[in-house]
Every structure is written in C-alpha cells, then in structure tokens.
Amino acid sequence: MNDKETLLQKYGLTPEAIDRVSLEMVRDLLPPLTHLTEGERYVVGRIVRAEGEPQIVDSVKFSPGAVETGVAAFKASAQIVTDVRMVEVGTSKVLLERSGSPITTMIDAPDVAARAKAEGITRSAAAIRELAPKISGAVVAVGNAPTALLALLDLVDEQKVAPALIIGMPVGFVACAEAKEELVKRAVPYITILGNRGGSSAAAATLNALLTISTQGIG
C-alpha cells in the first residue's frame, strides 16, 4: 500500500475553502482601493481572482452606479445575453437559479452562421444582432469578441436596444481597445477592462460577482 501523500491531498481544498482562501489572498494583494465603492471592490476582487493578475485592477472601469444597476437588474431576474458559450458556461448555475435570470447566447446557432455569411460580419456580431429583441433591459456580457461589442453599441446608437448594463470585456488586439473606448463614451451603464485585456473568465467573474451581491450580499 502506498502511504505517500498525493498532490491532491497536499494542495487540494474543498470548493468552499478554495473560494474563501482565494478571495482572502486577493484582498491581501490589492491596495485599499478607497476610491471604489464596496460593491466595486468586490467585483474587482472577483476579476483579479479569475485572471490571476492583480495589476489588472488599474484597467477596470465602472460607470457611476453600474454595480447597483446590475444588482437591481438581477434582483428583478433580468435576462443575461452573452457573446460566447464560454461566458455562459462560466456563470454559476446555482446563482442563476437563485436569481431566476435566464442566460443565452446564439454564437453556435445555424441562423447566426448564415446571417454572418450573408452580411459579411463575424458570427459574434451576427449573434448580437440576432439577439437584439432580448437585449433591452438585459445584462449583456461580452467576454470574447470586440466585434460583438461594436455591434451592440451600433444597436444602442440606433436606439434599437437599451440594455440595463453592458459588461464589455472582449480580449485581443484588433479593435479591442477601440471598442471599449467607444463603450465608455456612451450614456449606458457599463463595467469594462480598458485596453486589450479581458476575456470570458473576467466577464463571467463579473456576472458571478453581481449575482452573488444580488442574492447573498457581500461578505
């Protein structure tokens, strides 16, 4: 019989302990962030935990009252629209059930692929256009494609949609920073990560933070 301690036994923790310890470690790593509200600090902490990068805190930007707007939306069981399946998969099913908020993406729908080809745009942009009837009053989380955020902002500019909150966190180099710069110019509630960084994990972490506050509070 092998009595040697396994790596899982040595380093592994329960899911609850992992969540608690990791958030404690993040709090120890971050500066006081006294310029942020309590809710904003909580969201930033969840993003840092998801990204493993404390320096990203300097790039996270909130419109005034964005956290409160997102929390209120989830207390009212608002729809969540995402650009890619990865954001949907990364969002806690337990928290979604508690809030009653449905979540949807259409990135892999056949109609979206056909629309993208016909219009000469990316599937992510086509998916946002296809989901336009669901966007007003929804929390829209873009965690992958800058073109999805650009398509969403075009719909906002055309007054075809009025999302409750935009979580604009696409990642990449082509039109990524530019899409976020356009987002912060608009009179719509937003949470974003300026520059080229972001991603599905950051967008899902932001959703999970807002869902947690709306269903459990902070702490």
N, C-alpha and C positions, 0 to 999 in steps of 0.2 A: 504493500500500500504506500502510495506517495503522500507524505505528510507536508510536502513543501507548499508554502503559501502561494496561491495563484496570484497573478497580477490583478485579477478582478477583486479578489479578497483584499489585496493590499491597497488598491487605489479606489475601488468602486464604492459608491454610496447609493442609497435609495434615491428614487426620483425626487422625493420631497427634500431630502438633505442636499442633493445637488442644486436644486433651485435656491434653497436658503443660503447655502455656503457661497455659491457663485455670486449672488446679489450682494452678500456681505463683502466679498472680495472686490467687487466693482465699486461699492461705496468707499472702501478704503483707498482705492486707486485714484478716484476722481477728486478734483478740488471741490470746495464748498458749493460752487455754482449758485451763489446767493442772488444772482440776477434773474434766476429762473423761479417759477412757482413750484410748489411741492409736486404738483402733477407733472410738470415739465421735467423736473429732476427724475421722477420715476420713469418716465418714458425714455429719457436719455440713458438711464441706467440699464434698461432692458435692451436698448440698441447696442450699447457698448458690450453688454454680455453676449449678444448674438454675434457681433462682429469680432470680438476679441481684440478690440483696438481702442484704448482709452482716448487716443488723440482725435478720434472722430467726433468727439463732443463739440469741438470748436466749429464743426461744419453743420451741426444740426440747427435748424431754424424753424421757429414757430410763428405763425401769425397770431396776433393778440387773441387770447381766448380759445385757441384751437383745441387744446386738450378738453376744456369744458364743453365745447361744441361736440367733440367726438363722444365724450362720455354721455351727454344728453341724448345723442342720436342712438347710442346702444341701449340706453335705458328705455328708449321707445322702440326697440327691436328693429332698428334701421337695417336695410339691405346693405350687404357688402359686395362690391364689384371689384374684381382683381384682373390684372392683365395676363397673368400666367398661372398655371396649375400649382407651381411651387409655392406661391404665396398662400393659396387655398390650403394646400397640404400642411403648411407650417403654422396655420392658425388653429388654436386649441379647440377641439371639438367639444370639450367639456364647457369651456367658456361660451362658445356659440350656443350650446343648448341652454345654458343658464340665461343668456340674454335674449334668446329667441330670434337672433339675427340670422337670416339666410345668407349664404355666401355663394357666389357664382363667378365663373369665368367661361369664355367661349373660344379660347385660343385653339382648341383642337376640334371645333365643330366643322363639319363639311361645308356648311353655308359660308362660314368665315373664310375658309381657304378659297372658295370660289369667288367671294367678294374681293379678297386681296388680289387675286389674279386679274379680275375684271377691272379693278380700279388702279392697279399698278402700285399698291401700297403693301406694307408689311402685314402679316397676319395679326400682329398685336394691335396695330392701328385699326384694322378691319374689325377686330373683336370689340374694341371700344365703340366703334360706330354702330355695330350690331346691337350692343347692349344699351344704347342711348335711352330707350324707353324705361330702363330700370335705374338710371343714374340720378335723376332729380330726387333729393332727399336722402341719397345713399352716401355711404363712406366708400370712396374709390381709392384703392391701394395699388399703385403702380410700382412694382419691385424689380422690373427687368428691362423693359424696352422704352427708350426715350421717345420713340415714335408713338407709343400708346399715350404718353403724357401729352405730346404735342397734339394728337388727335382729340384728346379730352379737352384741352384748352381751346382748340378751334370750336368745339361744340359749345363751350362756355361763352366764347366771344360772340358766337352766332345766336346766343340766348336760347339754345335748344335744350340745354340741361342746366340744372342748378344743384350740384352736389352739396351735401351737408358739410363734407370735409374731403380734402384731397391729401392722401399720403403719397407724396411724389418722391420716390426713391429709386428711379432707374439707375442702372450702373453701366459704365462703358465710356467710350471716348467720342464717338460720332454723335453730335447733337445732344449729348447727355447734360453737360453743364449748361448749355444754352436753354434746354427745355426747363430746367429748374430756375434759371434766371427769369424766364418768361412767367413761370408759376408765381414767383414772389411779387411780380408786378400787378397781379390781378386781385380784385376785391373778392376773394373766395377764401374761406378758412383752409389752411394748409399746415402740414408738417413735412419738412424736406431735409435732405442732406445735400448741401451745396457741393458743386464740383462733380468729379467723375465717380465718386464712391457712392455706395448704396447696395441694392440687391434685394432679392426675395427674402432673405433671412432678416434684414433690417425692417422691411415693410411688414412682415409677419410679426416681428417682435413689437412693432408699434401697435398693430392691431391687438395683440395679446395684452399689451400694457393698458390700452384704453378699455378693453373688455374686462380686464381684472378690476380696474378702478370702478367701472360701472356696476359690477356685480358683487365685488367684495370690499371695495375701498382700498386704501393704501396702507401697507404695513402688516 
